[in-house]
Amino acid sequence: METVLSTSKLTKNFGKLCAVNRLDLEVQRGQVFGMLGPNGSGKTTTLGMLMGVTNPTSGSFTWFGQEATHHARKKIGAVLEHPIFYPYLSGQKNLELNAMIKGANPENIAKVLEVVELSSRKDDKYKTYSLGMKQRLAIASALVSDPIILILDEPTNGLDPMGIAEIREIIKRIAADGKT
């Protein structure tokens, strides 16, 4: 199996606070991998380092066996923190803008809307979406460039039990499609 992500002693300090301490891990292609821990345990900080949002204090990581470059990150779709969409645009129009910014094929939009079960609401304004629908649109946004890897930071945060179950099913379908 191909290793898509490998970290070695990955560490991040904020002053005297050690947010991530010598993290070693490997993620294989096709694997669904989750990080669990209490608030403030470094999960989001780790994802930020992996996506180039913040630099590690020490240690290293590779994507696809190579240093993290812009080219490697183009193979990754991510939803970090709170995605921002235009409230008065439809889900479809928001994804069209996202595809244009990423240089993604706009023909992918219909497929990703189907994957996240928003096809029937694609023409509705984003501001009318429920929290679960907003989370699903964020996942669609991460998928529009047809990445090999999908990174989701707290994709079920704030959702009711039904919304959590829906997101989990979507993640399973995405994994079954060959994404990591």
N, C-alpha and C positions, 0 to 999 in steps of 0.2 A: 504494500500500500504506500502511496505517495504522502510524504509529510508536507503539509501546506504551511504550517506555522511551527516554529521552534523558538523557544526562549531559553536563554542561559543567564542565570543569576540576575535577571532583570530587576532593577531597583529604582525607586523614585522617592526622593526626599524633598520635602517642602520645609526649608530651614532645618529645625531639629526634629521635625515629624517625619518618620519613615512611613510613607503611604503604601509602598510595595517593597517587599523585602526578599531579594534574591529568588525571584520566581523562575522555576524551571518547568516547562511543559512542552508537550508535542501534540499537535492536532493532525489527524490523518484525513485525507480527502474522503468526503462522503460522511464523515462523522458529525453527529450533533453533539456539540460540546457546550457545557454550561459552567459558569462560575457562580458559586453560591457563597454568601457571607453576609454579615450584618452591615447596616449602613456605616459608611466610613471605612470599610475594610480594604478599599483599593481596587474594586472591580472596574469602576468607570475610569479611574486613573490608568489602569492597565490597558483598557481599550483605547484611551486617548494616546498612550505611547505607541500602541500598535498601529494606529491610524495617522500618526505624525502630528497630532494636535499638541502634544507636549513631549519634550525630550526626556529620555531616561537619565537618571543621575549616573548609573553604571549598569553594566551587563549589556546584553545584546539580544537581538531577535532576527529571524529571517522569515521571509515569505517565499515559499517554493524553493527553498534552499539558497536563496540569494538575499543580499542586503535589501532592506526596505527602500525601494525607489518609487518614483512616481509611476513607472511602468508596472511594477508589481502591484501597487495599490489600485490600478485601474481594473484589476481582476477581483476587486473587493467591493461589495455593496454594504453600506453601513447606515444604521440609525443610531446616532449617539444623542443622549439628552433629549431635548424637545425639538422635533423637526418643525420647521417654519414653512407654512404654506400661505398663499394669498386667500383670505377669507371670502372675497367676493368672486373668485374664480371657481369654476367647477373642478371636480377631481380630475377629470380628463385634461382640462387646460393646465392645471398645476403640473400634471405629469408631462405634458408636452413641453412646458418650460424647463422642467427638470431634465428631460431627454436632450433638449437643445444645449443646455449648459454642460452636460456630461458628454456631448457628442455621441449620444446613443441613437440607435435606430428607432424612430418614432413608431415603426410597425410593432415594436415590442409592447406598446402600451396596452393594446387590447388583451394580449396574453396575460400580462401581469395583473390587470384588473380582474380577469377571470380567476387567476390563482388566489387572489385575496377576496374574492366574492364581492366585488364592488361594481361589476359591469352594469347592473340595473340602476345604480345611483351615480354613474360616471358624469352625468350632465347636471347634477345637483351642486349647488354652491358648497364649498368646503365648510362654511360657517354653519350649515345645517346638519353636518355629520355628527353622530354620537362620538363619544370618546373612543369606543372600539373601532368605529369606522375610520377615525383619524389615525389610529394606530395601524390599521390595515393599509391605508393610503401611504403611510410612511414606509411600510414594508414594500409596497408596490414601487415606491420611489427608489428604494435601494436596489430593487430587482430590474429596473428599467434598462440598465446597461448590461444585462445578462452576465452578472458576475459569477465567478467560480465559488467565491466565499461570501456568505452573508453574515454580518455582525449586527446583533441587536442588543442594545443596552436597555434593560428593563422593559421589554415589549408588552408585558401584561400589567405594568404599573397603573394603578387606579381603576382597573377593569373589574367588573362584577364577575362572579363565577362562570357565567355563560360566555362572557367575552374572553376570559382566560382560556376556556376550553376551545373556543373558536381559533384563537391565536396559536394554541398548541397544535391543533389540527392543520393549520396552514403551514406551520414550521415542519410538521411531519411530511406534508405533501411536497414542500420545497426540497427537503432532504431526499425523498424518494425520486425526485427529478434529477438527482445527482449533485446537488449543491452541498457545500460544507457549511 
